Amino acid sequence: MVFLTTLFKKFDERIKTAQNLIQVKISGDSYELMSLPTIIKKYSPIEDYQNKKFDTLREYESVIQLIAIGLGFITDCQTVLQAYPAWKDTIGLRVGISYGQVTGTLIGNKICRFDTYGDVPARAELAQSLANRNTVLVDTHAVNKLQNSVAAVNDYIVDYVTSETVRQRIVSYDSEHVNFDWISCEHGQLVTKIVK
């Protein structure tokens, strides 16, 4: 019990640092999180939220945020496990990520709680169950969102760097993509680490 309490405290600290990340529920030894579309990085001096490209950026970054949090959870688990060396080969995390729209609602009349329904939570749960220990399995819906967003991300980075250069401000982006060590599998892509 001390192990799970320590681990869940680390998870809660990590969740607090993320933008637009919502803890939907904890059931047993599992966390269900949802990332609302968000903008983490600055892509433009003028943020035009009516522009459809901004929707793409927000959706892209919400998937990136979930992958990063999932990898962070795995790191947290490995850190906490150092105090329990006898368990290091038997305990690990599997993270499943999907993308799409969900239905969320409050349930209960005496004690209310928020929950989500639809294909996305079911696909994320399936991805989690199929993931290898200490990996993040990103299903094909989320992988497609990432791959289809690359052009929009690059366009905004070029526009931002150009506009700042015109203002004689130096902005340096080697690469603004967050790259991961991907391993293809039948149900999506396994992520094992962030690649610099």
Backbone as CSV, one residue per row, in Angstrom:
resi,resn,N_x,N_y,N_z,CA_x,CA_y,CA_z,C_x,C_y,C_z
1,MET,0.819,-1.196,0.000,0.000,0.000,0.000,0.865,1.263,0.000
2,VAL,1.981,1.221,0.729,2.880,2.377,0.774,3.438,2.652,-0.620
3,PHE,3.740,1.587,-1.344,4.267,1.733,-2.708,3.283,2.504,-3.588
4,LEU,2.018,2.056,-3.621,1.016,2.721,-4.461,0.752,4.153,-4.015
5,THR,0.717,4.391,-2.713,0.497,5.748,-2.208,1.622,6.668,-2.669
6,THR,2.856,6.207,-2.539,4.012,7.002,-2.970,3.957,7.248,-4.472
7,LEU,3.653,6.205,-5.228,3.603,6.320,-6.682,2.487,7.268,-7.122
8,PHE,1.309,7.128,-6.546,0.189,7.984,-6.932,0.447,9.445,-6.565
9,LYS,1.168,9.694,-5.470,1.535,11.079,-5.131,2.427,11.661,-6.215
10,LYS,3.378,10.864,-6.712,4.249,11.329,-7.797,3.429,11.606,-9.061
11,PHE,2.482,10.726,-9.361,1.620,10.937,-10.523,0.839,12.241,-10.380
12,ASP,0.270,12.468,-9.196,-0.511,13.687,-8.960,0.339,14.936,-9.135
13,GLU,1.587,14.894,-8.658,2.492,16.037,-8.834,2.750,16.282,-10.315
14,ARG,2.944,15.225,-11.064,3.210,15.355,-12.500,1.979,15.907,-13.228
15,ILE,0.800,15.444,-12.859,-0.435,15.912,-13.495,-0.625,17.408,-13.256
16,LYS,-0.283,17.885,-12.061,-0.449,19.308,-11.737,0.390,20.201,-12.634
17,THR,1.504,19.694,-13.173,2.377,20.513,-14.013,1.897,20.595,-15.456
18,ALA,0.948,19.755,-15.840,0.504,19.694,-17.234,-0.681,20.629,-17.470
19,GLN,-0.701,21.217,-18.648,-1.813,22.090,-19.019,-2.973,21.258,-19.543
20,ASN,-4.161,21.576,-19.087,-5.392,20.972,-19.608,-5.450,19.456,-19.474
21,LEU,-4.746,18.906,-18.510,-4.797,17.470,-18.264,-5.763,17.215,-17.121
22,ILE,-6.697,16.304,-17.338,-7.731,16.026,-16.347,-7.633,14.573,-15.917
23,GLN,-7.577,14.370,-14.610,-7.629,13.016,-14.076,-9.099,12.625,-14.019
24,VAL,-9.494,11.678,-14.856,-10.896,11.278,-14.920,-11.238,10.395,-13.735
25,LYS,-10.427,9.362,-13.519,-10.699,8.480,-12.381,-9.489,7.620,-12.076
26,ILE,-9.484,7.105,-10.858,-8.524,6.096,-10.427,-9.363,4.883,-10.055
27,SER,-9.038,3.748,-10.624,-9.747,2.533,-10.220,-8.708,1.445,-9.979
28,GLY,-8.598,1.058,-8.730,-7.592,0.063,-8.360,-6.198,0.620,-8.551
29,ASP,-5.468,0.017,-9.470,-4.108,0.474,-9.723,-3.998,1.182,-11.077
30,SER,-5.110,1.725,-11.582,-5.052,2.397,-12.881,-5.545,3.840,-12.785
31,TYR,-4.938,4.675,-13.617,-5.317,6.079,-13.749,-5.943,6.254,-15.120
32,GLU,-7.009,7.029,-15.201,-7.554,7.412,-16.498,-7.429,8.924,-16.601
33,LEU,-6.693,9.374,-17.622,-6.463,10.797,-17.842,-7.045,11.207,-19.181
34,MET,-7.355,12.483,-19.291,-7.854,13.050,-20.527,-7.119,14.366,-20.739
35,SER,-6.668,14.592,-21.953,-6.016,15.855,-22.276,-6.928,16.642,-23.203
36,LEU,-7.319,17.807,-22.753,-8.087,18.698,-23.614,-7.126,19.351,-24.594
37,PRO,-7.574,19.704,-25.796,-6.681,20.375,-26.736,-6.067,21.624,-26.104
38,THR,-4.760,21.767,-26.264,-4.043,22.861,-25.610,-2.885,23.334,-26.470
39,ILE,-2.424,24.535,-26.239,-1.210,25.042,-26.877,-0.162,25.173,-25.782
40,ILE,0.938,24.451,-25.929,2.004,24.481,-24.934,3.098,25.455,-25.358
41,LYS,3.483,25.396,-26.636,4.563,26.239,-27.144,3.982,27.462,-27.846
42,LYS,4.812,28.485,-28.013,4.375,29.679,-28.733,4.692,29.476,-30.208
43,TYR,3.669,29.502,-31.028,3.835,29.297,-32.459,3.695,30.584,-33.255
44,SER,3.141,31.603,-32.662,2.842,32.797,-33.423,2.722,33.974,-32.466
45,PRO,3.213,35.162,-32.872,3.025,36.325,-32.005,1.548,36.691,-31.879
46,ILE,0.762,36.351,-32.889,-0.680,36.581,-32.852,-1.345,35.208,-32.873
47,GLU,-1.987,34.870,-31.794,-2.618,33.557,-31.715,-4.040,33.656,-32.245
48,ASP,-4.238,33.120,-33.423,-5.517,33.189,-34.118,-6.299,31.907,-33.843
49,TYR,-7.062,31.905,-32.766,-7.754,30.690,-32.359,-8.934,30.339,-33.259
50,GLN,-9.329,31.242,-34.167,-10.395,30.919,-35.116,-9.855,30.125,-36.303
51,ASN,-8.540,30.171,-36.490,-7.901,29.479,-37.597,-7.907,27.976,-37.341
52,LYS,-8.298,27.192,-38.343,-8.364,25.734,-38.200,-6.993,25.136,-37.878
53,LYS,-5.918,25.787,-38.360,-4.581,25.269,-38.057,-4.327,25.267,-36.555
54,PHE,-4.893,26.242,-35.853,-4.710,26.268,-34.399,-5.395,25.076,-33.747
55,ASP,-6.523,24.637,-34.296,-7.154,23.414,-33.784,-6.201,22.239,-33.927
56,THR,-5.554,22.152,-35.088,-4.599,21.070,-35.332,-3.453,21.127,-34.334
57,LEU,-2.929,22.323,-34.077,-1.824,22.463,-33.121,-2.248,22.041,-31.722
58,ARG,-3.430,22.452,-31.311,-3.921,22.085,-29.973,-4.098,20.574,-29.849
59,GLU,-4.643,19.956,-30.874,-4.850,18.506,-30.836,-3.514,17.764,-30.841
60,TYR,-2.578,18.227,-31.674,-1.235,17.642,-31.744,-0.573,17.696,-30.369
61,GLU,-0.624,18.866,-29.761,0.058,19.026,-28.475,-0.629,18.264,-27.352
62,SER,-1.929,18.039,-27.447,-2.584,17.245,-26.404,-2.121,15.794,-26.464
63,VAL,-1.907,15.253,-27.669,-1.385,13.885,-27.792,0.061,13.832,-27.307
64,ILE,0.869,14.820,-27.705,2.268,14.882,-27.255,2.318,14.929,-25.731
65,GLN,1.452,15.741,-25.132,1.427,15.869,-23.676,1.098,14.534,-23.008
66,LEU,0.149,13.793,-23.547,-0.201,12.489,-22.972,0.957,11.499,-23.074
67,ILE,1.650,11.496,-24.214,2.800,10.593,-24.360,3.875,10.959,-23.348
68,ALA,4.178,12.255,-23.236,5.211,12.699,-22.290,4.828,12.363,-20.850
69,ILE,3.568,12.569,-20.488,3.111,12.228,-19.137,3.208,10.722,-18.915
70,GLY,2.815,9.933,-19.914,2.914,8.478,-19.801,4.343,8.019,-19.565
71,LEU,5.287,8.589,-20.334,6.700,8.255,-20.125,7.167,8.728,-18.752
72,GLY,6.653,9.876,-18.310,6.982,10.369,-16.969,6.468,9.447,-15.882
73,PHE,5.257,8.913,-16.074,4.709,7.952,-15.108,5.600,6.714,-15.011
74,ILE,6.089,6.251,-16.154,6.975,5.080,-16.157,8.254,5.394,-15.393
75,THR,8.812,6.581,-15.618,10.008,7.004,-14.881,9.721,7.088,-13.389
76,ASP,8.561,7.649,-13.024,8.182,7.726,-11.607,8.112,6.338,-10.986
77,CYS,7.526,5.400,-11.704,7.403,4.033,-11.189,8.782,3.417,-10.972
78,GLN,9.679,3.607,-11.932,11.026,3.051,-11.797,11.779,3.706,-10.643
79,THR,11.538,4.995,-10.417,12.172,5.696,-9.296,11.672,5.148,-7.963
80,VAL,10.363,5.010,-7.824,9.790,4.492,-6.575,10.226,3.043,-6.349
81,LEU,10.359,2.280,-7.424,10.762,0.872,-7.302,12.176,0.699,-6.746
82,GLN,12.992,1.734,-6.816,14.353,1.630,-6.266,14.326,1.322,-4.778
83,ALA,13.271,1.729,-4.092,13.133,1.424,-2.661,12.619,-0.003,-2.434
84,TYR,12.223,-0.678,-3.509,11.680,-2.043,-3.426,12.394,-2.941,-4.443
85,PRO,13.686,-3.204,-4.258,14.446,-3.941,-5.269,13.900,-5.339,-5.576
86,ALA,13.237,-5.963,-4.629,12.694,-7.310,-4.865,11.577,-7.290,-5.916
87,TRP,10.949,-6.129,-6.138,9.828,-6.031,-7.071,10.225,-5.540,-8.460
88,LYS,11.482,-5.122,-8.643,11.849,-4.413,-9.873,11.581,-5.196,-11.157
89,ASP,11.620,-6.531,-11.083,11.377,-7.325,-12.288,9.918,-7.739,-12.454
90,THR,9.088,-7.418,-11.487,7.690,-7.852,-11.565,6.697,-6.700,-11.699
91,ILE,7.091,-5.505,-11.316,6.166,-4.362,-11.369,6.621,-3.386,-12.443
92,GLY,5.684,-2.918,-13.216,5.950,-1.925,-14.245,4.632,-1.326,-14.702
93,LEU,4.725,-0.370,-15.587,3.519,0.302,-16.085,3.326,0.016,-17.566
94,ARG,2.074,0.020,-17.962,1.689,-0.007,-19.369,0.756,1.174,-19.570
95,VAL,1.029,1.972,-20.588,0.224,3.164,-20.849,-0.395,3.024,-22.237
96,GLY,-1.698,3.278,-22.332,-2.391,3.255,-23.613,-2.968,4.622,-23.926
97,ILE,-2.780,5.071,-25.173,-3.261,6.396,-25.585,-4.076,6.261,-26.865
98,SER,-5.221,6.928,-26.884,-6.034,7.021,-28.088,-6.407,8.487,-28.291
99,TYR,-7.007,8.780,-29.423,-7.372,10.151,-29.753,-8.794,10.176,-30.305
100,GLY,-9.533,11.200,-29.963,-10.864,11.392,-30.517,-11.747,12.128,-29.534
101,GLN,-13.013,12.180,-29.850,-13.966,12.872,-28.990,-14.610,11.886,-28.026
102,VAL,-14.834,12.359,-26.815,-15.476,11.533,-25.793,-16.706,12.261,-25.269
103,THR,-17.561,11.494,-24.652,-18.685,12.069,-23.926,-18.326,12.022,-22.454
104,GLY,-18.411,13.155,-21.792,-18.123,13.215,-20.362,-19.351,13.666,-19.603
105,THR,-19.545,13.109,-18.426,-20.717,13.482,-17.636,-20.461,13.230,-16.159
106,LEU,-21.233,13.900,-15.332,-21.230,13.607,-13.902,-22.216,12.482,-13.661
107,ILE,-21.804,11.498,-12.873,-22.715,10.407,-12.546,-22.863,10.318,-11.030
108,GLY,-23.999,9.841,-10.604,-24.284,9.714,-9.173,-25.168,10.845,-8.697
109,ASN,-25.996,10.571,-7.676,-26.849,11.639,-7.157,-26.485,12.028,-5.726
110,LYS,-25.815,11.164,-4.989,-25.364,11.530,-3.637,-23.883,11.883,-3.647
111,ILE,-23.119,11.046,-4.282,-21.693,11.318,-4.461,-21.451,11.348,-5.964
112,CYS,-21.190,12.522,-6.481,-20.996,12.677,-7.922,-19.535,12.473,-8.289
113,ARG,-19.330,11.925,-9.458,-17.987,11.837,-10.013,-18.089,11.985,-11.521
114,PHE,-17.012,12.435,-12.110,-16.947,12.637,-13.549,-16.464,11.351,-14.201
115,ASP,-17.019,11.021,-15.356,-16.552,9.860,-16.102,-16.700,10.138,-17.590
116,THR,-15.958,9.386,-18.395,-16.009,9.532,-19.844,-16.486,8.233,-20.474
117,TYR,-17.109,8.377,-21.641,-17.664,7.225,-22.348,-17.378,7.358,-23.833
118,GLY,-17.430,6.249,-24.527,-17.275,6.254,-25.972,-16.146,5.349,-26.422
119,ASP,-15.843,5.466,-27.708,-14.806,4.621,-28.299,-13.411,4.941,-27.781
120,VAL,-13.128,6.212,-27.531,-11.769,6.608,-27.151,-11.322,5.960,-25.838
121,PRO,-12.094,6.045,-24.748,-11.650,5.360,-23.530,-11.493,3.849,-23.730
122,ALA,-12.380,3.257,-24.521,-12.282,1.811,-24.777,-11.022,1.488,-25.574
123,ARG,-10.704,2.318,-26.585,-9.485,2.086,-27.382,-8.236,2.312,-26.546
124,ALA,-8.250,3.326,-25.678,-7.095,3.575,-24.806,-6.892,2.411,-23.841
125,GLU,-7.985,1.885,-23.317,-7.886,0.735,-22.407,-7.345,-0.493,-23.140
126,LEU,-7.793,-0.692,-24.380,-7.275,-1.805,-25.173,-5.782,-1.615,-25.442
127,ALA,-5.394,-0.389,-25.815,-3.977,-0.106,-26.069,-3.145,-0.382,-24.821
128,GLN,-3.647,0.035,-23.671,-2.928,-0.213,-22.412,-2.776,-1.707,-22.167
129,SER,-3.818,-2.466,-22.424,-3.746,-3.908,-22.155,-2.801,-4.619,-23.114
130,LEU,-2.581,-4.042,-24.303,-1.699,-4.652,-25.298,-0.258,-4.154,-25.206
131,ALA,-0.025,-3.085,-24.450,1.323,-2.508,-24.342,2.251,-3.451,-23.581
132,ASN,3.520,-3.384,-23.941,4.535,-4.100,-23.173,4.778,-3.351,-21.871
133,ARG,5.356,-4.030,-20.906,5.668,-3.389,-19.628,6.648,-2.234,-19.853
134,ASN,6.384,-1.118,-19.185,7.201,0.097,-19.249,7.278,0.701,-20.651
135,THR,6.160,0.640,-21.369,6.057,1.313,-22.664,4.711,2.030,-22.743
136,VAL,4.621,2.912,-23.723,3.377,3.618,-24.034,2.931,3.117,-25.402
137,LEU,1.715,2.603,-25.498,1.179,2.187,-26.796,0.214,3.263,-27.270
138,VAL,0.559,3.881,-28.392,-0.255,4.937,-28.990,-1.037,4.291,-30.127
139,ASP,-2.360,4.296,-30.038,-3.149,3.606,-31.064,-3.119,4.373,-32.381
140,THR,-3.641,3.744,-33.422,-3.534,4.315,-34.764,-4.243,5.664,-34.896
141,HIS,-5.317,5.902,-34.150,-6.006,7.200,-34.213,-5.089,8.326,-33.736
142,ALA,-4.380,8.097,-32.635,-3.470,9.117,-32.101,-2.236,9.263,-32.987
143,VAL,-1.717,8.149,-33.506,-0.558,8.211,-34.410,-0.921,9.010,-35.657
144,ASN,-2.104,8.770,-36.211,-2.543,9.530,-37.390,-2.641,11.017,-37.086
145,LYS,-3.141,11.379,-35.903,-3.233,12.795,-35.522,-1.844,13.417,-35.501
146,LEU,-0.870,12.710,-34.935,0.497,13.232,-34.891,1.060,13.394,-36.296
147,GLN,0.942,12.357,-37.110,1.520,12.391,-38.454,0.842,13.429,-39.338
148,ASN,-0.459,13.578,-39.215,-1.187,14.539,-40.048,-1.000,15.981,-39.592
149,SER,-0.410,16.189,-38.437,-0.228,17.541,-37.893,1.149,18.121,-38.167
150,VAL,2.075,17.316,-38.657,3.459,17.763,-38.818,3.554,18.993,-39.713
151,ALA,2.849,19.016,-40.834,2.919,20.158,-41.751,2.436,21.439,-41.083
152,ALA,1.333,21.373,-40.354,0.807,22.565,-39.669,1.783,23.058,-38.613
153,VAL,2.387,22.140,-37.878,3.372,22.518,-36.857,4.547,23.223,-37.519
154,ASN,5.073,22.644,-38.593,6.205,23.262,-39.296,5.845,24.626,-39.861
155,ASP,4.650,24.758,-40.447,4.224,26.048,-40.998,4.213,27.128,-39.924
156,TYR,3.655,26.813,-38.771,3.593,27.810,-37.705,4.969,28.144,-37.152
157,ILE,5.854,27.171,-37.069,7.213,27.451,-36.584,7.922,28.388,-37.554
158,VAL,7.831,28.109,-38.851,8.463,28.972,-39.857,7.868,30.375,-39.786
159,ASP,6.544,30.482,-39.707,5.899,31.801,-39.615,6.351,32.561,-38.377
160,TYR,6.448,31.872,-37.250,6.833,32.521,-36.001,8.280,33.002,-36.057
161,VAL,9.188,32.144,-36.494,10.603,32.526,-36.579,10.761,33.684,-37.550
162,THR,10.067,33.642,-38.683,10.143,34.724,-39.669,9.630,36.034,-39.086
163,SER,8.488,36.016,-38.418,7.928,37.252,-37.864,8.809,37.822,-36.761
164,GLU,9.418,36.972,-35.962,10.311,37.463,-34.909,11.612,38.000,-35.508
165,THR,12.092,37.400,-36.584,13.302,37.878,-37.247,13.067,39.263,-37.831
166,VAL,11.895,39.487,-38.421,11.542,40.801,-38.966,11.574,41.844,-37.853
167,ARG,11.183,41.466,-36.662,11.214,42.377,-35.507,12.609,42.440,-34.879
168,GLN,13.570,41.813,-35.510,14.962,41.759,-35.051,15.091,41.078,-33.691
169,ARG,14.265,40.090,-33.476,14.379,39.240,-32.295,14.891,37.885,-32.761
170,ILE,15.861,37.374,-32.063,16.435,36.086,-32.450,15.671,34.964,-31.760
171,VAL,15.154,34.077,-32.574,14.450,32.902,-32.072,15.124,31.690,-32.690
172,SER,15.473,30.726,-31.869,16.157,29.545,-32.379,15.332,28.296,-32.104
173,TYR,14.991,27.610,-33.168,14.343,26.303,-33.058,15.173,25.341,-33.892
174,ASP,15.876,24.432,-33.261,16.566,23.403,-34.049,15.508,22.504,-34.680
175,SER,14.657,21.984,-33.839,13.516,21.201,-34.292,12.484,21.286,-33.192
176,GLU,11.297,21.684,-33.532,10.273,21.810,-32.508,9.448,20.543,-32.383
177,HIS,9.718,19.576,-33.241,9.018,18.299,-33.110,9.514,17.582,-31.876
178,VAL,8.607,16.944,-31.207,8.993,16.039,-30.136,9.068,14.675,-30.792
179,ASN,10.254,14.103,-30.824,10.432,12.806,-31.458,10.536,11.726,-30.405
180,PHE,9.982,10.588,-30.727,9.983,9.466,-29.804,10.639,8.274,-30.472
181,ASP,11.118,7.349,-29.654,11.633,6.089,-30.148,10.414,5.196,-30.393
182,TRP,10.011,5.063,-31.660,8.794,4.336,-32.033,9.125,2.908,-32.429
183,ILE,8.280,1.994,-32.051,8.361,0.616,-32.518,6.972,0.273,-33.052
184,SER,6.885,-0.048,-34.337,5.583,-0.385,-34.918,5.102,-1.731,-34.404
185,CYS,3.812,-1.822,-34.178,3.211,-3.092,-33.790,1.824,-3.165,-34.414
186,GLU,1.161,-4.265,-34.233,-0.120,-4.507,-34.890,-1.181,-3.466,-34.536
187,HIS,-1.188,-2.964,-33.309,-2.269,-2.097,-32.839,-1.896,-0.620,-32.779
188,GLY,-0.721,-0.239,-33.257,-0.317,1.161,-33.208,1.192,1.278,-33.154
189,GLN,1.668,2.200,-32.338,3.099,2.439,-32.179,3.447,2.371,-30.701
190,LEU,4.475,1.610,-30.371,4.975,1.583,-28.997,5.997,2.688,-28.846
191,VAL,5.915,3.438,-27.772,6.890,4.478,-27.477,7.684,4.016,-26.270
192,THR,9.007,4.019,-26.406,9.834,3.602,-25.286,10.587,4.760,-24.657
193,LYS,10.839,5.837,-25.430,11.536,6.988,-24.855,11.442,8.179,-25.799
194,ILE,11.776,9.357,-25.261,11.871,10.566,-26.073,13.260,10.585,-26.689
195,VAL,13.352,10.916,-27.975,14.627,10.980,-28.675,14.951,12.440,-28.918
196,LYS,16.160,12.838,-28.578,16.559,14.244,-28.775,17.112,14.465,-30.154
